[in-house]
Amino acid sequence: MDYTYPYLWIIPIIPLPIPMLIGVGLIVFPMATKNLRRMWSFLSIFLLNVVMLLSVYLSIQQINKSSIYQYVWSWTINNDFSLDFGYLIDSLASIMVILISTVGILVLFYSDNYMYHDQGYLRFFAYMSFFTTSMLGLVTSVNLIQIYIFWELVGMCSYLLIGFWFTRPIAANACQKAFVTNRVGDFGLLLGILGLYAITGSFEFRDLFEILNKVVSNNEVNFLVLTLCTLLLFTGAVAKSSQFPLHVWLPDAMEGPTPISALIHAATMVAAGIFLVARLLPLFIIIPHIMNFISFIGIVTLLFGATLALAQKDIKRSLAYSTMSQLGYMMLALGMGSYRAALFHLITHAYSKALLFLGSGSIIHSMEAIVGYSPDKNQNMVLMGGLKKHVPITKTAFLIGTLSLCGIPPLACFWSKDEILNDSWLYSPVFAIIACFTAGLTAFYMFRIYLLTFEGHLNVHFKNYSGQKSGSCYSISPWGKEIQKNKFSLLLSRNTNEKGILFFFNTTSRIFYNGKKMIRPFISISCFGIQNTFFYPSESDSTILFSMSLLVLFTCLVGIIGIPYNKNGIYFDLLSNLLNPSINLLHPNQNNSIDWYEFVINAIFSVGLAFFGIFIAFFSYKPIYSSFKNLNLENSFVKGCNKKNTVLWEKIINLIYDWSYNCGYIDFLYRISLDGGLKRFAELTHFFDRRGIDGIPNTFGFLSLFWGEVIKYLGAGRISSYLLFYLGMTIFLLFYLFLLFF
């Protein structure tokens, strides 16, 4: 293994040839590149498999030897300044590389089918491969400057992927919003890096930790300046990991294709902020106030995200707010110093949430058979319902992901979330109560998503009457524009002489949907000469289901790495063995014993909270199914509850619904305070510039023009008039001098 480490610099570069070759191919051989586009997806998946095998091998070596390897080379040297580049392989980097590669492989395999209809297929795989390159470079970076470079590249890829369909105004606005919001955090990160360099004179992690420990213990640094620099560093993590109050970009980022949401906004990019805090945790531990602030931001984010997910209609936005809440759990754990619990939840949540996002993509794909390409309809949960009859495999996978995120044993998220809840009781009872309450809210809103989507009856049927001889479906151009692509004739029902009798018969029609041939079953109904055609959703293709099935396997089994086992009287687990060097660095006297009685009691409590949230969800939304068409969809949250509620209770429910549906009014506050405030400030400065800066010379010019106009009328061209004026002025001056002196 010692001979292998010097060649590990190739890990971030392995996926890089794909975007380069696609770009060159589209310029030099455009037709051949487009005709062989499936080859590029195969190469992307193959190269990422190579990364995965290397990462697994590294993790095994980390578990066996608990070693840390760092290799650097000088990029520039000038007097006392030296900037080095290299790579760092430790337990944290190994975990992140495994996450990026495994989730990335499944998402790319899923995308091959999901994005097949899109003419931007090659552009999508080029962006995704470049994103994985940037993310792999970020997690193996050896110093803060290198992290910042790849940090910006990850942000650029996120901008490109969120705005993949950039001719749609809503997608263009979403990627701009994500870009601007992350610029706030990135600017703070840059200032924090420069501030720490001014204090320590180094960008290297090990040097930073050693020098700061020394100067703080000897009181050789201004504590206020050091605190400000660490806060600025944390600002970058707040923006990238969608923590309050810089979380506003994440829900709008769902305008990108669903595979992007599964990879970037569940397992990798939003985890970059968690990775940064974990990497710099020895630095943050030096300042207890910073640790308290990190835990405070985490607890606010997890509660805020859970409340905003309660009444969302868009299935992907609901999952986005769920991601925000779970990232709050991870940040809370890091703020409490629970390094292992935070990384454990990062792993389990990544697989569970990727499964949920891919499941939502399968649902959206199926709903397009009814509504065509219409995000307002095929992502709206209140227009779904009863899908379990049509997409049973997707339903089962989505249910397993939902149960995992709710914390139901023995699924993955139970083990990690339960550990965070246990640690929170030791840290702060107030934080623990909020975290436990949020766990119940998580179970509620996740089963709300499941019930509205799969249970009950199909809430909407889109009909085509016989008067419409043809229907049309839409595709997406390479630039995201919706275009009418293919038309297909509707199959009319058989004629019958027996009026008043319904004739149902099943048949199939070949539909050129989204540029891809698919077989969609439908039922044609004839009654009194009126023919209606109803289209029903169907299960996704095998490649989509295969990716989801593997994620189901990960969701069920990945929690095993955190289950302790007895080794020579001391309890260990695979994750702790992997993280031993980092855990010993942070907590050198950590006790590895475990109290199973306490664990079972805490588990019963947390699982009870989850089941209570599930029960409330069933109680609130089960009545919707029988009379959904009679409900006001805008108030489904309120009317799904018990009809005997008091007026006060209804007002409370309405208040919660309005708060959640309007995203906590944060966007409104930003629009008023920032957009409106900046606009008023611009108007004020514009007024000052016109009336003040330009007004002074303009006033003198006006006065000169005015007196010139006045004086020119005194010149009549007669010498007698000039002499008379001159004599009058002379007499006036003599009279004035006489009065002045006498």
C-alpha positions in Angstrom: 0.0 0.0 0.0 2.9 2.3 0.7 3.8 2.1 -3.0 0.3 3.0 -4.0 -0.1 6.3 -2.1 2.2 8.4 -4.3 -0.1 7.6 -7.3 -3.4 8.6 -5.7 -3.3 12.1 -7.1 -5.0 10.5 -10.1 -8.3 10.0 -8.2 -9.7 13.5 -8.9 -8.5 13.4 -12.5 -10.1 10.1 -13.5 -13.5 11.5 -14.5 -11.9 14.6 -16.1 -11.4 13.2 -19.7 -15.2 12.9 -20.2 -16.1 16.6 -20.3 -12.9 17.3 -22.3 -13.5 14.7 -24.9 -17.2 15.6 -25.2 -16.3 19.2 -25.8 -13.6 18.5 -28.3 -15.8 15.9 -30.1 -18.7 18.3 -30.4 -16.4 20.8 -32.0 -14.4 18.5 -34.3 -16.7 15.6 -35.0 -20.2 16.8 -33.9 -22.3 14.2 -35.8 -20.2 11.2 -34.7 -20.1 12.4 -31.1 -23.9 12.8 -31.0 -24.5 9.4 -32.7 -22.2 7.7 -30.1 -23.7 9.5 -27.1 -24.5 6.3 -25.2 -20.8 5.5 -25.3 -20.0 8.6 -23.2 -22.4 7.6 -20.5 -20.8 4.2 -20.4 -17.4 5.7 -20.1 -18.5 8.1 -17.4 -19.9 5.3 -15.3 -16.9 3.1 -16.0 -14.4 5.8 -14.8 -16.4 6.5 -11.7 -16.3 2.7 -11.0 -12.6 2.9 -11.0 -12.7 5.7 -8.5 -15.1 3.7 -6.3 -12.7 0.7 -6.3 -9.8 2.8 -5.3 -11.8 4.5 -2.6 -12.9 1.1 -1.1 -9.3 -0.1 -1.2 -8.2 3.1 0.6 -10.9 2.6 3.2 -9.8 -0.9 3.9 -6.2 0.3 4.4 -7.4 3.1 6.6 -9.3 0.6 8.8 -6.3 -1.8 9.0 -3.5 0.8 9.5 -5.3 4.0 10.7 -2.8 6.0 8.7 -2.8 9.5 7.2 -1.0 10.2 4.0 -0.2 13.7 2.7 1.8 14.6 -0.4 2.6 18.1 -1.5 4.7 19.9 -4.1 5.5 23.5 -4.4 3.6 25.5 -7.0 5.2 28.9 -6.4 7.9 30.1 -4.0 8.6 33.8 -3.4 10.8 34.9 -0.5 9.0 33.8 2.6 5.8 32.9 0.7 5.3 29.3 -0.6 2.1 27.9 -2.1 1.9 24.2 -2.2 -0.5 21.8 -3.9 -1.1 18.1 -3.2 -3.5 15.6 -1.8 -4.5 14.3 1.6 -5.8 10.8 2.2 -7.3 10.2 5.6 -10.5 8.7 7.0 -12.6 11.8 6.2 -11.4 11.9 2.6 -12.0 8.2 2.2 -15.6 8.5 3.4 -16.3 11.4 1.1 -14.7 9.7 -2.0 -16.8 6.5 -1.4 -20.0 8.6 -1.1 -19.3 10.6 -4.2 -18.4 7.6 -6.3 -21.1 5.2 -5.2 -24.0 7.7 -5.4 -22.5 9.1 -8.5 -22.4 5.8 -10.3 -26.1 5.0 -9.5 -27.2 8.5 -10.5 -25.4 8.4 -13.8 -26.8 5.0 -14.5 -30.2 6.3 -13.7 -29.7 9.4 -15.8 -28.9 7.4 -18.9 -32.6 6.5 -19.1 -34.0 9.6 -17.4 -32.3 12.0 -19.7 -32.4 9.9 -22.8 -35.2 12.0 -24.4 -33.3 15.3 -23.8 -31.2 16.7 -26.6 -28.9 18.1 -24.0 -27.9 14.5 -23.1 -24.2 15.0 -23.8 -24.0 18.4 -22.1 -25.6 16.8 -19.0 -23.0 14.1 -18.8 -20.2 16.5 -19.4 -21.4 18.7 -16.5 -21.9 15.8 -14.2 -18.4 14.4 -14.9 -16.8 17.8 -14.3 -18.7 18.1 -11.1 -17.5 14.8 -9.8 -13.9 15.9 -10.7 -14.3 19.1 -8.8 -15.9 17.4 -5.7 -13.2 14.7 -5.6 -10.5 17.5 -5.8 -12.3 19.3 -2.9 -12.3 16.4 -0.5 -8.7 15.4 -1.2 -7.4 19.0 -0.9 -4.3 19.5 1.3 -4.7 23.2 2.2 -7.3 26.0 2.3 -6.3 27.6 -1.0 -6.7 24.3 -2.8 -10.1 23.8 -1.1 -11.2 27.3 -2.2 -10.3 26.6 -5.8 -12.3 23.4 -6.0 -15.0 25.0 -3.9 -15.6 27.6 -6.6 -15.5 24.9 -9.3 -18.2 22.9 -7.5 -20.3 26.1 -7.3 -19.8 26.7 -11.0 -20.9 23.2 -11.8 -23.9 23.6 -9.6 -24.8 26.8 -11.4 -24.6 25.0 -14.8 -26.6 22.0 -13.6 -29.4 23.9 -11.8 -29.8 26.1 -14.9 -29.5 23.1 -17.3 -32.8 24.2 -18.9 -31.8 27.8 -18.8 -34.3 29.1 -21.4 -37.1 28.4 -18.9 -37.2 31.7 -16.9 -37.8 29.9 -13.6 -34.7 27.7 -14.1 -32.6 30.7 -15.1 -33.7 32.6 -12.0 -33.0 29.5 -9.8 -29.4 29.1 -10.9 -28.8 32.9 -10.6 -30.3 32.8 -7.1 -28.0 29.8 -6.1 -25.0 31.6 -7.6 -25.6 34.9 -5.8 -26.4 33.3 -2.4 -23.3 31.1 -2.5 -21.2 34.2 -3.5 -22.0 35.6 0.0 -20.7 32.5 1.7 -17.7 32.2 -0.7 -16.6 35.8 -0.1 -16.7 35.2 3.6 -14.7 32.0 3.2 -12.1 33.8 1.2 -11.8 36.6 3.8 -11.5 34.0 6.5 -8.7 32.1 4.7 -6.8 35.3 4.2 -7.3 36.3 7.8 -6.0 33.0 9.1 -3.0 33.3 6.8 -2.3 36.8 8.3 -2.4 35.2 11.8 -0.5 32.0 11.1 1.4 32.5 7.9 0.3 29.2 6.5 -2.6 27.6 4.5 -1.7 24.0 5.5 -4.2 22.3 7.9 -1.6 20.7 10.2 0.3 24.0 10.5 -2.9 26.0 11.1 -3.9 23.7 14.0 -0.5 23.7 15.6 0.2 27.4 15.3 -3.3 28.4 16.4 -3.1 26.1 19.5 0.2 27.7 20.4 -0.7 31.4 19.9 -4.0 31.0 21.7 -2.5 29.2 24.7 0.2 31.9 24.9 -2.3 34.7 24.3 -0.3 36.0 21.3 -3.3 36.7 19.1 -6.2 39.1 19.2 -9.1 36.8 20.2 -11.7 39.0 18.5 -9.9 38.9 15.2 -9.4 35.1 15.4 -13.1 34.7 16.2 -14.1 36.9 13.2 -11.9 34.8 10.9 -13.4 31.5 12.0 -16.9 33.0 11.7 -16.1 34.0 8.1 -14.8 30.5 7.4 -18.1 29.1 8.7 -20.1 31.4 6.5 -18.9 29.4 3.5 -20.2 26.2 5.0 -23.5 27.9 5.9 -24.1 28.9 2.2 -22.9 25.7 0.6 -24.8 23.4 3.1 -28.0 25.5 3.0 -28.0 26.5 6.6 -30.2 29.3 7.9 -30.3 32.1 6.8 -28.5 31.3 3.5 -30.8 28.4 2.7 -33.1 30.1 0.2 -31.3 28.8 -2.9 -31.8 25.1 -2.2 -35.6 24.7 -2.9 -35.3 26.7 -6.1 -32.4 24.5 -7.2 -35.0 21.8 -7.7 -35.7 23.3 -11.1 -32.8 21.3 -12.5 -33.2 17.7 -13.7 -34.1 15.2 -10.8 -30.7 13.3 -11.0 -29.0 16.5 -10.2 -31.1 16.9 -7.1 -30.2 13.3 -6.1 -26.4 13.8 -6.5 -25.7 17.4 -5.7 -28.5 18.3 -3.3 -28.5 15.1 -1.3 -25.1 13.5 -1.2 -22.3 15.7 -2.4 -22.5 19.5 -2.9 -24.6 20.3 0.1 -22.4 18.0 2.1 -19.4 20.1 1.1 -20.2 22.6 4.0 -20.4 19.7 6.4 -17.1 18.4 5.1 -15.4 21.8 5.5 -16.5 22.1 9.2 -15.4 18.5 9.9 -12.1 19.2 8.3 -11.6 22.4 10.3 -13.1 21.1 13.5 -9.8 21.1 15.4 -9.6 24.8 14.6 -13.2 25.5 15.7 -12.7 23.6 19.0 -10.1 26.1 20.0 -12.9 28.7 20.3 -15.8 27.4 22.4 -18.1 30.3 21.3 -17.7 29.3 17.7 -18.8 25.7 18.6 -21.8 27.0 20.4 -22.7 29.2 17.4 -22.3 26.2 15.0 -24.7 24.1 17.1 -27.1 27.0 17.3 -27.2 27.4 13.6 -27.7 23.7 13.3 -30.6 23.5 15.7 -32.3 26.5 14.0 -31.8 25.0 10.6 -33.2 21.6 11.4 -36.3 23.0 13.0 -36.8 25.7 10.3 -36.4 23.2 7.5 -38.8 20.7 9.0 -41.6 23.4 9.5 -41.1 24.6 5.9 -41.6 21.0 4.6 -45.0 20.6 6.2 -47.3 22.1 3.5 -45.3 22.1 0.3 -47.1 20.8 -2.8 -44.1 20.2 -5.0 -42.6 16.8 -4.1 -39.0 17.9 -4.9 -39.3 21.1 -2.9 -40.6 19.0 0.1 -37.5 16.8 -0.2 -35.3 19.8 -0.5 -36.5 21.2 2.8 -36.1 17.8 4.3 -32.5 17.9 3.1 -32.0 21.2 4.8 -33.4 19.9 8.1 -31.1 16.8 8.0 -28.1 18.9 7.3 -29.1 20.9 10.4 -28.8 17.6 12.4 -25.2 17.1 11.0 -24.2 20.7 11.8 -25.7 20.4 15.3 -23.6 17.2 15.9 -20.4 19.0 14.7 -21.2 22.0 17.0 -21.6 19.6 19.9 -18.2 17.9 19.0 -19.9 14.7 17.9 -17.6 14.2 15.0 -18.5 10.5 14.5 -22.3 11.0 14.7 -22.2 13.8 12.2 -20.3 11.8 9.6 -22.4 8.7 10.3 -25.6 10.7 9.6 -23.9 12.2 6.5 -23.4 8.7 5.1 -26.8 7.3 6.0 -28.7 10.4 4.9 -26.8 10.5 1.6 -28.1 7.1 0.5 -31.6 7.5 1.9 -32.2 10.9 0.4 -30.7 9.9 -3.0 -33.2 7.0 -3.0 -36.0 9.4 -2.3 -35.0 11.9 -5.0 -34.6 9.1 -7.6 -38.0 7.8 -6.5 -39.5 11.2 -7.0 -37.9 11.3 -10.4 -39.5 8.0 -11.3 -42.9 9.4 -10.1 -42.4 12.5 -12.2 -41.4 10.4 -15.2 -44.6 8.3 -14.7 -46.9 11.3 -14.3 -45.6 12.7 -17.6 -47.6 10.0 -19.3 -50.7 11.8 -18.1 -49.9 15.5 -18.1 -46.9 15.7 -20.5 -44.0 17.9 -19.6 -45.5 20.3 -17.0 -43.5 20.7 -13.7 -46.5 22.5 -12.2 -48.6 19.4 -12.6 -46.4 16.3 -12.7 -44.5 17.4 -9.5 -47.6 18.5 -7.6 -48.5 16.0 -4.9 -52.1 17.1 -4.6 -52.7 16.0 -8.2 -51.3 12.6 -7.4 -52.6 9.8 -5.2 -53.3 6.2 -5.8 -50.0 5.7 -7.6 -49.2 2.5 -5.6 -51.4 0.6 -8.0 -49.5 1.8 -11.1 -45.9 2.1 -9.8 -45.6 -0.6 -7.1 -41.8 -1.0 -7.2 -41.2 2.8 -7.0 -43.8 2.9 -4.1 -41.9 0.2 -2.2 -38.5 1.9 -2.7 -39.9 5.3 -1.7 -41.5 3.8 1.4 -38.2 2.3 2.5 -36.5 5.6 2.0 -39.3 7.4 3.9 -39.1 4.9 6.9 -35.3 5.3 7.0 -35.5 9.1 7.1 -38.2 8.8 9.8 -35.7 6.9 12.0 -37.4 3.5 12.0 -35.1 0.6 12.8 -33.2 -1.2 11.5 -32.9 1.1 8.5 -29.8 3.4 8.1 -30.9 6.8 9.4 -32.2 5.2 12.7 -28.7 4.5 13.9 -27.2 7.9 13.1 -30.1 10.1 14.0 -30.5 8.2 17.3 -26.9 8.8 18.2 -27.2 12.6 17.5 -30.4 12.7 19.7 -28.5 10.9 22.5 -25.6 13.3 22.3 -27.9 16.3 22.3 -29.3 15.4 25.7 -25.7 15.5 27.1 -25.0 18.8 25.4 -28.2 20.9 26.1 -31.6 19.7 27.2 -33.2 22.6 25.2 -31.5 21.6 22.0 -32.4 17.9 22.7 -36.1 18.8 23.1 -36.0 20.7 19.8 -34.2 17.9 18.0 -36.6 15.3 19.3 -39.6 17.4 18.3 -38.1 17.9 14.8 -37.7 14.1 14.6 -41.5 13.8 15.0 -42.0 16.5 12.4 -39.8 14.6 10.0 -41.9 11.5 10.3 -45.0 13.6 9.8 -44.0 15.4 6.7 -42.3 12.4 5.1 -45.4 10.3 5.5 -47.5 13.2 4.2 -45.4 13.0 1.0 -45.9 9.3 0.8 -49.7 9.4 1.6 -50.5 12.2 -0.9 -48.4 10.5 -3.6 -49.2 6.8 -3.4 -52.3 6.1 -1.2 -56.0 6.7 -2.0 -57.2 7.2 -5.5 -55.7 9.0 -8.5 -56.8 12.6 -8.0 -56.7 13.8 -11.5 -57.4 12.3 -15.0 -56.5 14.2 -18.1 -59.0 13.5 -20.9 -58.9 13.8 -24.7 -62.4 13.8 -26.2 -63.3 12.4 -29.6 -63.7 15.9 -31.0 -59.9 16.1 -30.7 -58.5 14.0 -33.4 -55.0 14.3 -32.3 -53.1 15.1 -29.2 -49.5 16.2 -28.8 -46.7 15.7 -26.4 -43.7 17.9 -25.8 -40.0 17.4 -25.5 -37.2 19.5 -24.2 -34.8 21.1 -26.6 -31.1 21.0 -25.8 -31.5 24.5 -24.2 -34.6 23.6 -22.2 -37.2 25.0 -24.5 -40.5 23.2 -24.6 -41.3 22.3 -28.2 -44.1 20.4 -29.9 -42.3 17.5 -31.2 -44.5 14.6 -32.2 -48.2 14.0 -32.7 -50.0 10.8 -32.2 -53.5 9.7 -33.1 -55.8 8.8 -30.2 -57.3 5.4 -30.4 -61.1 5.8 -30.6 -63.4 3.4 -28.9 -65.4 0.8 -30.8 -68.8 1.8 -32.1 -71.8 0.0 -30.6 -75.5 0.0 -31.4 -76.5 -0.5 -27.7 -76.7 3.0 -26.3 -76.4 3.6 -22.6 -74.0 0.7 -22.1 -70.3 1.4 -21.2 -67.7 -0.7 -23.0 -64.3 -1.0 -21.4 -61.4 -2.6 -23.2 -57.7 -2.5 -22.7 -55.3 -1.9 -25.5 -51.9 -0.4 -26.1 -50.7 2.4 -28.3 -47.2 3.2 -29.3 -46.5 6.8 -28.3 -43.4 8.8 -29.3 -43.1 10.5 -26.0 -40.3 12.9 -25.3 -38.5 11.6 -28.4 -38.4 8.0 -27.1 -40.6 5.1 -28.1 -42.6 3.8 -25.2 -45.6 1.6 -24.8 -48.3 3.2 -22.6 -51.5 1.4 -21.7 -54.7 3.3 -21.6 -58.5 2.7 -21.4 -61.0 4.1 -23.9 -64.5 4.7 -22.8 -67.6 5.0 -25.1 -70.9 6.3 -23.8 -73.7 7.8 -25.9 -71.4 8.6 -28.7 -68.8 10.4 -26.5 -65.4 8.9 -26.5 -62.9 9.8 -23.7 -59.3 8.6 -23.5 -57.7 8.3 -20.0 -54.0 7.9 -19.7 -52.6 6.2 -16.5 -49.0 6.3 -15.2 -46.9 3.2 -15.4 -43.7 1.9 -13.9 -40.4 3.3 -14.9 -37.9 1.4 -17.1 -35.5 -1.3 -15.7 -32.4 0.9 -15.6 -34.2 3.5 -13.4 -35.5 0.7 -11.1 -32.1 -1.0 -10.9 -30.5 2.2 -9.5 -33.3 2.6 -7.0 -33.0 -1.1 -6.0 -29.3 -0.8 -5.2 -30.0 2.4 -3.2 -32.6 0.4 -1.3 -29.9 -2.1 -0.5 -27.6 0.6 0.8 -30.4 2.2 2.8 -31.2 -1.1 4.5 -27.6 -2.2 5.2 -25.3 0.9 5.5 -26.3 1.3 9.1 -24.3 -1.8 9.9 -21.0 0.2 9.8 -22.1 2.1 13.0 -23.4 -0.9 15.0 -20.8 -1.7 17.8 -19.3 -5.1 18.4 -17.3 -6.4 21.3 -13.5 -6.7 20.7 -11.4 -7.7 23.8 -14.0 -6.2 26.2 -14.1 -2.9 24.2 -16.9 -1.9 21.8 -15.9 -1.0 18.3 -17.6 -0.5 14.9 -16.3 -0.2 11.4 -16.9 3.6 11.3 -15.0 4.2 14.5 -12.1 2.1 13.3 -12.0 4.1 10.1 -12.2 7.4 12.0 -9.9 6.5 14.8 -7.1 9.0 13.9 -9.5 11.9 13.7 -11.5 10.9 16.8 -8.2 10.5 18.8 -7.2 13.9 17.6 -10.4 15.5 18.8 -11.2 13.4 21.8 -8.0 11.7 23.0 -9.6 10.3 26.2 -12.8 9.1 24.6 -14.5 6.1 26.3 -15.4 3.3 23.9 -17.7 1.5 26.2 -21.5 1.4 25.5 -24.5 1.1 27.8 -27.0 -1.1 25.9 -29.8 -0.4 28.5 -29.5 3.3 27.9 -29.3 2.8 24.1 -32.5 0.7 24.1 -34.4 3.3 26.3 -33.3 6.1 24.0 -34.2 4.1 20.9 -37.7 3.4 22.2 -38.2 7.1 22.9 -37.0 8.2 19.4 -38.9 5.5 17.6 -42.0 6.4 19.6 -41.7 10.0 18.4 -41.4 8.8 14.8 -44.5 6.6 15.1 -46.4 9.4 16.7 -45.6 11.7 13.7 -46.6 8.9 11.3 -49.9 8.5 13.2 -50.7 12.2 13.0 -49.9 12.1 9.2 -52.4 9.2 8.7 -55.0 11.0 10.9 -54.5 14.3 9.0 -54.5 13.0 5.4 -56.4 9.8 5.3 -59.8 11.6 5.1 -58.6 13.4 1.9 -58.8 10.4 -0.3 -62.5 9.8 -0.4 -63.5 13.4 -1.1 -60.4 15.0 -2.5 -62.1 16.6 -5.5 -64.4 18.5 -3.2 -61.5 20.1 -1.3 -59.9 23.5 -1.8 -56.4 22.4 -2.8 -54.9 25.6 -1.3 -56.2 24.6 2.1 -55.8 20.8 1.9 -53.5 20.9 5.0 -56.3 22.4 7.1 -59.3 20.5 5.6 -57.5 17.2 5.9 -57.7 17.5 9.6 -60.5 16.7 11.9 -63.7 18.6 10.9 -64.6 19.2 14.6 -61.6 21.4 15.3 -62.4 24.6 17.2 -62.0 28.0 15.6 -58.8 28.6 17.6 -57.3 25.3 16.4 -58.2 26.1 12.8 -56.5 29.5 13.1 -53.3 27.8 14.5 -53.4 25.2 11.7 -53.9 28.0 9.1 -51.0 30.0 10.6 -48.7 26.9 10.4 -49.9 26.2 6.8 -49.3 29.8 5.7 -45.9 29.8 7.4 -44.8 26.6 5.7 -46.4 27.2 2.3 -44.9 30.7 2.1 -41.4 29.3 3.0 -41.3 31.2 6.3 -41.6 34.5 4.5 -37.8 34.6 4.3 -37.8 35.3 0.5 -40.4 38.1 1.2 -38.1 39.6 3.9 -35.1 39.4 1.6 -37.1 41.0 -1.2 -38.3 43.8 1.1 -35.0 44.4 2.9 -32.4 43.7 0.3 -34.1 44.3 -3.1 -36.3 47.1 -1.8 -33.6 48.6 0.4 -31.0 48.5 -2.3 -33.4 50.0 -4.8 -34.2 52.9 -2.4 -30.6 53.4 -1.7 -29.8 53.5 -5.4 -32.6 56.0 -5.9 -31.2 58.2 -3.1 -27.7 58.1 -4.5 -29.0 58.9 -7.9 -30.9 61.9 -6.6 -27.8 63.1 -4.7 -25.7 62.7 -7.8 -28.2 64.6 -10.0 -29.1 67.3 -7.6 -25.9 67.6 -5.5 -22.9 66.6 -7.5 -24.2 67.7 -10.9 -26.4 70.4 -9.4 -23.6 72.7 -8.3 -22.0 73.3 -11.8 -25.4 73.2 -13.4 -26.6 76.0 -11.1 -23.6 78.2 -12.0 -24.2 77.5 -15.6 -27.9 78.5 -15.3 -27.0 81.7 -13.4 -24.5 82.7 -16.1 -27.1 82.0 -18.8 -29.7 84.0 -16.9 -27.6 87.1 -16.3 -26.4 87.0 -19.9 -30.1 87.0 -21.1 -30.9 89.9 -18.8 -27.8 92.0 -19.7 -28.2 91.5 -23.4 -31.4 93.5 -23.4 -29.6 96.5 -21.9 -27.6 96.9 -25.0 -29.9 98.9 -27.4 -27.0 100.0 -29.7 -27.4 103.8 -28.9 -24.4 105.7 -27.4 -26.7 108.2 -25.7 -28.3 105.3 -23.7 -24.9 103.9 -22.7 -23.8 107.4 -21.6 -27.0 107.9 -19.6 -26.5 104.4 -17.9 -22.9 105.2 -17.2 -23.8 108.6 -15.7 -26.5 107.1 -13.5 -24.2 104.4 -12.2 -21.5 107.0 -11.5 -23.9 109.2 -9.5 -25.1 106.1 -7.6 -21.6 105.1 -6.6 -20.7 108.7 -5.6 -23.8 108.9 -3.5 -23.0 105.5 -1.8 -19.4 106.7 -1.0 -20.7 109.9 0.4 -23.0 108.0 2.8 -20.3 105.6 3.7 -17.7 108.2 4.7 -19.9 110.9 6.0 
